[in-house]
Amino acid sequence: DTAVSQTPKYLVTQMGNDKSIKCEQNLGHDTMYWYKQDSKKFLKIMFSYNNKELIINETVPNRFSPKSPDKAHLNLHINSLELGDSAVYFCASSQVPQGTANVLTFGAGSRLTVL
Amino acid sequence: KQEVTQIPAALSVPEGENLVLNCSFTDSAIYNLQWFRQDPGKGLTSLLLIQSSQREQTSGRLNASLDKSSGRSTLYIAASQPGDSATYLCAVPGANNLFFGTGTRLTVIP
């Protein structure tokens, strides 16, 4: 069984569209994250939710809106897509927020291409 | 703010060689350090987690060391195999997230 699953795996869309990426974890973890990996392979935190509450919101355009309906799901909605949004988006989860000994479990990534 | 750097950015070695990947971080007040592996088109797999109180952690052919005072960690891979080809990332925890290095892309040539 997949621990952290993301859908879709690939997403190709036009500039200006609105799209969503979904993430679900079946590990019983309390904390979930969205990371963005750019073309230079640099991974950067975007958002973190602990038990459905937002605890990290890095400097990300407000076109990006995370939603956590329950602690097993963290979805990412992106409005008015721009070329620079093209990247691989990784969802991850951990037992508690990082800073302790807990390990993050990552999804396989969702590759977004904006044309 | 924590900055994590990895050198080299890319490395090619013939099969069977031992190799070392380097990771440095600017803020030494860390709880732990993790090494991850990323295969093309795949997610990240955690390889080793070293607690701040440890100096080394071993898993099979992998050995990771941590020197907090100098802000450095190394990942040693013994007897490299073509299946080790991947991008290796180190990461240190912040308040509620991980700070990742830019990774080292390793190619092991058969």
Interface residues (C-beta under 8 A of the other chain):
Chain A: V4 T31 Y33 Y35 K40 K41 F42 L43 K44 I45 S48 N50 I55 I56 F90 A92 P97 Q98 G99 T100 A101 V103 L104 T105 F106 G107 A108 G109 R111
Chain B: Y31 N32 Q34 F36 G41 K42 G43 L44 T45 S46 L49 Q51 T87 L89 A91 P93 G94 A95 N96 N97 L98 F99 F100 T102 G103 R105
